[in-house]
Amino acid sequence: MNPFFSVIVPVYNSSEYLCECLDSTLRQSFGDFELIVINDGSTDNSYQIIKEYENIDRRIRSYEHCNSGQLFTRMKGVEKSNGKYCIFVDSDDTIDKDMLYELHTYLKEEKYDVLFYDWKKTNMNNSSVLFETATVFTILSKETVEKKVITSSAINSMCLKVVRTTIAKKNNEYDKYKAIRYAEDFVQTLDLIDKSDSFAYLNKTLYFYRIHCDSITHQKLYSEFSLYPRVLEFGYMQKWGINTKSDIACANSFLINCAFDNLISFLPESEDEKKLYLKGVNVIQKELDEYGILTNYNPKKVNFFKICIVKWVYQYHWRIERVLLLLYKIIRRFKSITGR
């Protein structure tokens, strides 16, 4: 008989925290689950730890492949899953001991495709609330969820939602996303929301996110930055009819901030340079807003965007050649995707 839940854990060089992660799942008060662990080409002793756990607990199934990124690894876990619902846990995080029990309480009749829940950072007292509601459990409309993922990053993480397995398995084209190492959760969330029909939210803190310099989220290399996830977002906005002036402005502003955040990787870490960076961001945001780039999605205006950034970088920093190279790559990628 298939389990109710499949807990999927992608692992990459997480030996320091992996035992704590696996233990938090195996100690669940609700026992009808399988634990699928995918080793994404780790170079530390994560694989040895996984095999040790697999040998002592029959609920664990492990798999291994060469390093392919978090999105691709998660989808491999989905492919191997037998449960009615999939839950995603990063290998350096932990979950509440009653997490599966709480989720099963609201999912046992299988009414919902996606159920969201709250989280908090392990070094903080306050939880992050995904939706402002007056009740512990709330049924959400598809329109509400679509608007939320476009205008906020609150529900982007795959670790903050349990998903019906048949929905998660609908997209079998994830090979084309294999090279994506930036905004993987966002790409996967957009697809799941699009394919799902029923949503709910449980206002309880069930997931604990660990902040440290080696976490998967903090390993993103700026050389892997891609505008593809943001261009993908605009496609879903059109499909879902989210096209007001403020919605487009919000999406464009986030895209531009992503580019700024990557540009700063070429600057020294001194406080003076950071102050200049923030000053430059404010100036360029103002110029972009005046020219309508933040309120009108028009790829033809990308050149103006490039000129603004180059003007600022040239004025404040001497490593212009590296920044120009990055900008060239960003603009070329953006134009190839949009066909402009």
Protein Blocks (a to p, Z undefined) as FASTA:
>chain_A
ZZfbdcddddehillmmmmmmmmmmmpfbfcbcdddddehiablmlmmmmmmmmmomkbc
cdddddebjklmmmmmmmmpcbfbdcdddfkbccdfklmmmmmmmmmnopafbdcddddd
fkbfbdcdfbdcfbfbdcddfklmmmmmmmpcklmpmklcccdfklmmmpmclmmmmmpc
ghklmmmmmmmmmmpmbdcdddbdfbdcdddfkbmklmpcfklgcfklmmmmmmmmmmno
pabfklmmmmmmmmmmmmmmmmmmmpcfbfklmmmmmmmmmmmmmmmmmnommmoccfkl
mmmmmmmmmmmmmmmocklmlmmmmmmmmmmmmmmmnoZZ
